[in-house]
Amino acid sequence: MLNVVSADWGNMPQPVKQNPIIAAIDIGTNSLHMVIVRIEPTLPAFTMIAKEKETVRLGDRNLETGELKPEVIKKAIACLKRFQELAKSLEAESIIAVATSAVRESPNGREFLHQIETEIGLSVDLISGQEEARRIYLGVLSGMEFNQQPHIIVDIGGGSTEIILGDSEEPRSLTSTKVGAVRLTGELISTDPISNTEFQYLQAYARGMLERSVEDVLSKLQPGEIPKLIGTSGTIETIAMIHAKEKMGVVPSTLNGYKFSLQDLRTWVTRLRRMNNVERAAISGMPEKRSEVILAGAVILQEAMTLLNVESVTLCERSLREGVIVDWMLTHGLIDNRLRYQSSIRERNVLKIAKKYQTNLEHSQRVAAFALSLFDQTQTKLHNWGKDERQLLWAAAILHNCGHYISHSSHHKHSYYLIRNGELLGYNETEIEIIANLARYHRKSPPKKKHENYRNLLHKEHRQMVCQLSAIFRLAVALDRRQIGAVSRVQCEYFPNIQKFQMLIFASRLGDDCALELWSLDYKKGVFENEFGVKLVANLVNISDINLP
């Protein structure tokens, strides 16, 4: 029997299994969504097992009564039953279901929820606009780092738009406005292509409705703060997809972190308003049925960005559904607080991938420590990379051996594939490509233009970064060649006048000659020497050689 729970059990932690599987359902105005995840309490984190979506259009209500239509209710319940059966087949122990704008506002909305419970035994929580905004905030926090800087989140749904201000801690402002892509399409657009009169009214209406929310958000900013805008949900994902498809020829494997400008958006709004629905549907990258409501959604985003006075928006693929999961984890005592969960998102997800592919974490952490030590000691002398690149090097060091999960043979190539196609949250597409390339080049051939993975790095700066950091990384791997922690630390000195780079290797154990580590360093140093134009000399410093006071 599947245990079906409501979305809010209060604040008392509930006992959970070691790695419970949980399903979260979002009954939205445009679509019904479900995610099924495996909770990993020790990290804490969750891994996506399945995602489902069906466009049901609950927001297409009876224009006279405002009620949900019987045929739409029937379609929605059939969809929810399929979701429930999938969750059960994947051994989900709990389903958390929430309903939003369309059900909130319908005179027969509560009857609909009662009908769901009676017919299929699924309990659904009806949440307010502000509670919806709070959970969207949690969802975004689970997928992006804010670094205690102010961020404004805009989530354009079918029936409402949530605008949120937060900075990793408690949200400063949670707003919900009754403007959505489905709602405005149904209420304000009757021509195809849209007439000038309807278009101008659509713009004015969206702006007028959003003004109060925007004022509330802007009033909570401190003097001198410049917030970053994050966008979530279908409208913004669609604009990102069609923009990426046209700009790059392909839609990135992850849109998380994808950015487009207000000018890009205005160009698309101008193009979309001149097209009819058939033409919009033919746009490369346009999801099925989204063409019918994309113009209204794009106008809402355009007016929100104009009012907020921001020039670009960055996409986050996590939203309400993932926020429902995070809220469940908070409720069950699996997360101490939002800030702890948020501040370590990159580290937590790298360690999750390492655990997933049964990496020898002790060895990887030693290699990472050596890599960062070498990075720090060569900074401004042999390279000028900063803290962001240092963090990418750490991630690559932790994950460099994950390819062993597939095979020892060519495991560096397998590591590239697993990192590139894993769920590394908190990183954008380019950063994941850099991490994967660094792991790929920890052994064997150095980067070469004929390698497809290296050609995936489109910017010269990124190719140089991989060349230099992978050369440093190889030395770090050599320093733990036996994977027993034979080397305690390394001390470097650079002599620019004679282009010499000296490494003093400190053994961990008295009498250990670290022969294999020194041999490995000698074997791998050629790439480093060629990259930086130096002669590398490594010498062992045994404990007995140190004069103690």
Secondary structure, 3 states (H helix, E strand, C coil): CCEECCCCCCCCCCCCCCCCEEEEEEECCCEEEEEEEEEECCCCEEEEEEEEEEECCCCCCCCCCCCCCHHHHHHHHHHHHHHHHHHHHCCCCEEEEEECHHHHHCCCHHHHHHHHHHHHCCCEEECCHHHHHHHHHHHHHCCCCCCCCCEEEEEECCCCEEEEEECCCCCCEEEEECCCHHHHHHHHCCCCCCCHHHHHHHHHHHHHHHHHHHHHHHHCCCCCCCCEEEEECHHHHHHHHHHHHHHHCCCCCCCCCCEEEHHHHHHHHHHHHCCCHHHHHCCCCCCCCHHHCHHHHHHHHHHHHHHHCCCEEEECCCCHHHHHHHHHHHHCCCCCCHHHHHHCHHHHHHHHHHHHCCCCHHHHHHHHHHHHHHHHHHECCCECCCHHHHHHHHHHHHHCCHHHHCCCCCHHHHHHHHHHCCCCCCCCHHHHHHHHHHHHCCCCCCCCCCCHHHHCCCCHHHHHHHHHHHHHHHHHHHCCCCCCCCEEEEEEEEECCCCEEEEEEEECCCCCCCHHHHHHHHHHHHHHHHHHCCEEEEEEECHHHCCCC
